Amino acid sequence: MRSKNYYDKTRRAASSSAYYPSGWQLDNTSLDETLSTVQFWVNGTMLTAQMPLAEAKEKVRKGEAFVISSQAIGAMKDNISQA
């Protein structure tokens, strides 16, 4: 049986694991210009694979999303990944 201290440490580690996108992921030019639509992810779920490229670029520019790959973006809140 594990000690209470073990569970407290595990709980704290899990609650503090936030992903902060790196520099290239905040650059909307990282999206593939040859595509007309991209995927949009929130909390590990793909909301749509049909988000217009222009809308996706605007979300990244405003800081509402970050680039996951050249074909997908993820939601952001307060500069922390929500994807």
C-alpha positions in Angstrom: 0.0 0.0 0.0 1.3 3.4 -0.9 1.6 6.2 1.6 -0.6 9.3 1.6 2.5 11.4 0.8 2.9 9.5 -2.5 -0.7 10.3 -3.6 -0.3 13.9 -2.6 2.8 14.3 -4.8 1.1 12.5 -7.7 -2.0 14.7 -7.5 0.1 17.9 -7.4 2.2 16.8 -10.4 -0.9 16.0 -12.4 -2.6 19.3 -11.6 0.5 21.3 -12.6 1.1 19.7 -16.0 0.3 22.5 -18.4 1.6 22.6 -21.9 2.9 25.9 -23.1 3.3 25.9 -26.9 6.8 26.8 -28.3 7.6 29.7 -30.6 6.9 28.0 -33.9 3.5 26.9 -32.7 2.4 30.5 -32.2 3.3 31.4 -35.8 0.3 31.0 -38.2 2.7 30.7 -41.2 3.4 27.2 -39.9 0.1 26.1 -41.4 0.1 24.5 -44.9 -0.9 27.2 -47.4 -2.0 24.6 -49.9 -4.9 23.4 -47.7 -8.3 25.0 -47.7 -9.3 23.6 -44.2 -7.5 22.3 -41.1 -8.4 20.3 -38.0 -9.4 22.1 -34.8 -8.8 20.3 -31.5 -10.1 21.1 -28.0 -9.4 19.0 -24.9 -8.2 16.0 -26.9 -11.2 16.0 -29.2 -11.3 17.0 -32.8 -14.2 19.5 -33.1 -13.9 19.8 -36.9 -11.7 18.8 -39.8 -13.3 21.6 -41.9 -12.2 24.8 -40.3 -11.3 27.3 -43.0 -7.6 28.0 -43.2 -8.1 31.8 -42.9 -10.1 31.3 -39.7 -7.5 29.0 -38.3 -4.7 31.5 -39.1 -6.7 34.3 -37.4 -7.2 32.2 -34.2 -3.5 31.6 -34.0 -2.7 35.3 -34.7 -5.1 36.3 -31.9 -3.6 33.8 -29.5 -6.8 31.7 -29.3 -5.1 28.7 -30.8 -1.7 27.2 -31.5 -0.3 25.1 -34.4 -0.2 21.4 -33.7 1.0 20.5 -37.2 0.8 22.0 -40.6 -2.7 20.6 -40.8 -4.1 21.1 -37.3 -4.5 23.7 -34.6 -5.4 23.4 -30.9 -7.4 25.7 -28.6 -5.5 27.9 -26.1 -6.7 29.8 -23.0 -4.4 32.1 -21.1 -1.4 30.9 -23.2 -2.0 27.3 -22.0 -2.9 24.5 -24.4 -6.5 23.3 -24.3 -5.9 20.8 -27.0 
